Amino acid sequence: MAKLILSMDGLVLKEIPLTKERTTIGRKPHNDIQIDNLAVSGEHAVIVTILNDSFLEDLGSTNGTVVNGNPIKKHFLQNNDIIELGKYKLKFVGESAPAAAEKADFEKTMVLRPSAMKAAAEQAKAMAAAAGGAQAAVAQRAAAVQHAASTAAAAGIADKDATKTAPTPLAAPVSNPAPAPVPPKPAQPLGAIQLLSGANAGKELELTKPLTTLGKPGVQVAVLTRRPQGYFITHVEGADRPQVNGQRIGPAPHALKDHDMIELAGVKMEFFLKG
């Protein structure tokens, strides 16, 4: 889990785990992280965490928000980023790579290297040969029984029908064939949105970043996330959630399909996949 380490003049004050989707920072008591200092605005900044990603947004503070020495309005947080608020510093510690890989199960991909594929093929061949050998042994035993029955009948010590009915050979174990290597999935199509209303109607925006923020701060804000299995829209700020195809989305990330119609902060836009 990602966290923030609050310090002042090199002295660590406390650690704050980012357990909420929206973590506010400011001087007023209602903030999730309250910093009682005149250099910090009442509602200074917010950190939005979507799955394993976090991004920082300045909320129009008086003295601004600085990350790694540079003033920012919006910033995608990366491990060891330093957020400066007056004399205070917040160090962002991202989720470790192994833990992130374990949690993001939808991103797990099995990679078969050539050496592993060759070993799997040899193992499957050996299993098939073993199964074939077992089947031959069963057939050989059945022929021996048939021969013994015939000999016994000729000697007059067996029933006449003994030569007609031989024991049914047991079915030889059949090994499961080795699964064929799964062909690699085609690269995910690039998504984009085209504004259909408002002052920027007709403009097109390619969604190349992992996170793209849309909307009007203080009115309605949503974030579009690019994931291996597609694009998702998540409500971040505002009393009303965005609409997709005329229906308001829920609190969880909403998967977008080609040519979905989005309405956000009074602006209509179309999401589509570029071939």
Secondary structure, 3 states (H helix, E strand, C coil): CCEEEEEECCEEEEEEECCCCEEEEECCCCCCEECCCCCCCCCCEEEEEECCEEEEEECCCCCCEEECCEEECEEECCCCCEEEECCEEEEEECCCHHHHHHHCHHHCCCCCCHHHHHHHHHHHHHHHHHHHHHHHHHHHHHHHHHHHHHHHHHCCCCCHHHHCCCCCCCCCCCCCCCCCCCCCCCCCCEEEEEECCCCCCCCEEECCCCEEEEEECCCEEEEEEEECCEEEEEEEECCCCCEECCEECCCCCEECCCCEEEEECCEEEEEEEEC
